[in-house]
């Protein structure tokens, strides 16, 4: 898939001047850049679906990208409600889709 990354930005600078960060989403290797959120790194890599809806199994991804909607929640180290749009990628981070969530797992 073609990269969606902005490689040069008047404020953020040039991407090749930034430190690369390796991470994994659903077991697949991706490269982010220092300061990327999980959502921005996956979006730049062409990943649109971060989880499936609990009842309908419809794909969910980045919606508001400011932390209000919780549509981009993923699993990191067993924590199930991590918002990808607010969480910075860290080296070798293991991120999993929240596709396995069920309505009962959201309670308590």
N, C-alpha and C positions, 0 to 999 in steps of 0.2 A: 504494500500500500504506500502511496506517495506521502511523504512527510508533510505535515501541516504546520511545522515549526516556522516561526518568524526568525530568520537568520541574522537580520540586522535591523536594529530599532534605534531611533534618534535619542531615546532616553536610556534604554536598557543596554545599549552597546551591541557588539558583535558576539554571536553565540560561540564562535570558535575560540574566543578569548576567555570563556567561562570553563570552570572545572566540570568534567563529566562525572555523573553519578550513575552507577549500575543499580538496577532494581528489578524485581520480578512481580508480574501480575498473572495470577492463575498458573504459575510455574513457568511462564515464558519470560525470557530476558528482554529488558528494555533499557534504553539510555536516556537519562534526564540530564539537566544541567543544574548546577548549584543554585538554589533558590526556587526551583520549580515546585509547584504543588503536585500532588499525585494526579489531580484532574488535568492540569495543564500539560504535564509530561505525557499522560496517556492520550490526550487529545492531539498533541503534536505528533504522536506515533500512530495516529489513525484509529485508536480505540474509542468507540462511542458508547458501548454498553458496559456499565459497571456492575449491574446487578439485574435481577428479575423481580417483578412485582410479586408480593407474597401471595395474592389471591389469583391473579390472572396470568402470571408468568410473562407478562409483557416486558420488553426491555426498558431499563431505566439508565439514565446517564446524567450528564451535567445539565442542570436546568437553570438555577439562579446564579450559581458560581460565587455566592457571597455568604453561604452558610445558613440560609434561612429554611430551605426546603427539605433537606435530608435525602434528596433523591440520589445523591452521589455516594452514599455510605458504602464502605468497604470493610473488610476484616483485616486487622493487623495484629499479629501475636495473640489471636483469640478474642480480641476486643472487636465486637461486631458493629458498632455504630460510629466508626471513624469517618468523618466527612472528608472526602478526597479533595474538595475544593479549598479546604483550610489547612491541610496537613502537608508539610514540606517533605519531599522525598529525601530519604537518607540512604547512604551506601548499603547495598545488599538487602534493602528492605524487602520483605516477603509480604505481598499484598494479595488478598484473595477476594473474589467476587462475593457479594452478599446474596448470591442466588439461592443459598440453602436456607435462608431465613423463612420461617413460617410465622403466622400471626401469634401462635403461642410462645414462640421464642422471644417475641418483643415484649412480653409481659414480665415484669419483675426480673 
